């Protein structure tokens, strides 16, 4: 659960290449590593024909820190070379948020 807005969302939309080639292990490591970054608030993801991962951050500075993290940079390079046919990254400021959870 994210805090009350405002905060930032990084939306990563992608198309995977065939096969794993170490992807699952690295993806799990990136989730673990991101969760330890200053300013990290959480993540949501879905994968069908395309993958969508949305990570939430306190600030643009926190996002820049995550992007600059050495192990994450290695994974980004590997993604460009091996794991993704294409991807798009969008960074948004969340101004309002609400949810419906009837069982909560």
C-alpha positions as semicolon CSV with decimal commas, in nm:
position;residue;x (nm);y (nm);z (nm)
1;X;0,000;0,000;0,000
2;X;0,133;0,343;-0,093
3;X;0,111;0,653;0,124
4;X;-0,120;0,944;0,055
5;X;-0,022;1,134;-0,262
6;X;0,177;1,298;-0,393
7;X;0,439;1,038;-0,484
8;X;0,590;0,909;-0,807
9;X;0,523;0,604;-1,023
10;X;0,767;0,450;-1,269
11;X;0,571;0,250;-1,526
12;X;0,780;-0,009;-1,711
13;X;0,594;-0,172;-2,001
14;X;0,777;-0,443;-2,195
15;X;0,770;-0,733;-2,440
16;X;0,994;-1,023;-2,337
17;X;1,207;-1,230;-2,572
18;X;1,168;-1,610;-2,574
19;X;1,330;-1,813;-2,297
20;X;1,447;-1,724;-1,948
21;X;1,827;-1,682;-1,985
22;X;1,858;-1,587;-1,619
23;X;1,569;-1,339;-1,627
24;X;1,360;-1,482;-1,339
25;X;1,654;-1,490;-1,098
26;X;1,758;-1,136;-1,189
27;X;1,400;-1,003;-1,168
28;X;1,366;-1,146;-0,817
29;X;1,698;-0,989;-0,719
30;X;1,591;-0,650;-0,858
31;X;1,268;-0,660;-0,652
32;X;1,473;-0,738;-0,340
33;X;1,729;-0,468;-0,415
34;X;1,470;-0,201;-0,505
35;X;1,287;-0,261;-0,177
36;X;1,604;-0,157;0,010
37;X;1,650;0,169;-0,181
38;X;1,585;0,499;-0,003
39;X;1,246;0,637;-0,106
40;X;1,103;0,306;-0,233
41;X;0,731;0,269;-0,159
42;X;0,622;-0,051;-0,336
43;X;0,563;-0,232;-0,663
44;X;0,284;-0,393;-0,866
45;X;0,323;-0,603;-1,179
46;X;0,133;-0,810;-1,432
47;X;0,246;-1,019;-1,727
48;X;0,043;-1,158;-2,014
49;X;0,130;-1,068;-2,372
50;X;0,314;-0,764;-2,239
51;X;0,454;-0,700;-1,895
52;X;0,373;-0,401;-1,681
53;X;0,566;-0,320;-1,365
54;X;0,483;-0,007;-1,167
55;X;0,718;0,093;-0,889
56;X;0,633;0,371;-0,646
57;X;0,880;0,624;-0,507
58;X;0,884;0,921;-0,270
59;X;1,073;1,152;-0,505
60;X;1,246;1,198;-0,838
61;X;1,574;1,184;-0,646
62;X;1,485;0,836;-0,517
63;X;1,405;0,723;-0,873
64;X;1,739;0,860;-0,997
65;X;1,917;0,676;-0,715
66;X;1,756;0,348;-0,820
67;X;1,840;0,405;-1,187
68;X;2,205;0,471;-1,093
69;X;2,241;0,164;-0,868
70;X;2,523;-0,050;-1,017
71;X;2,352;-0,390;-1,008
72;X;2,035;-0,237;-1,155
73;X;2,242;-0,080;-1,435
74;X;2,385;-0,423;-1,515
75;X;2,031;-0,568;-1,531
76;X;1,916;-0,280;-1,755
77;X;2,199;-0,353;-1,998
78;X;2,121;-0,723;-1,999
79;X;1,755;-0,640;-2,062
80;X;1,842;-0,433;-2,368
81;X;2,077;-0,702;-2,502
82;X;1,885;-1,018;-2,417
83;X;1,553;-1,010;-2,232
84;X;1,332;-0,751;-2,404
85;X;1,212;-0,706;-2,762
86;X;1,112;-0,355;-2,655
87;X;1,026;-0,155;-2,346
88;X;0,891;0,185;-2,246
89;X;0,952;0,371;-1,919
90;X;0,716;0,644;-1,801
91;X;0,762;0,848;-1,484
92;X;0,451;1,011;-1,339
93;X;0,363;1,214;-1,032
94;X;0,060;1,066;-0,858
95;X;-0,165;1,350;-0,746
96;X;-0,469;1,149;-0,638
97;X;-0,532;0,783;-0,562
98;X;-0,831;0,583;-0,447
99;X;-0,924;0,216;-0,438
100;X;-1,215;-0,020;-0,400
101;X;-1,163;-0,339;-0,201
102;X;-1,495;-0,488;-0,092
103;X;-1,329;-0,761;0,118
104;X;-1,092;-0,530;0,302
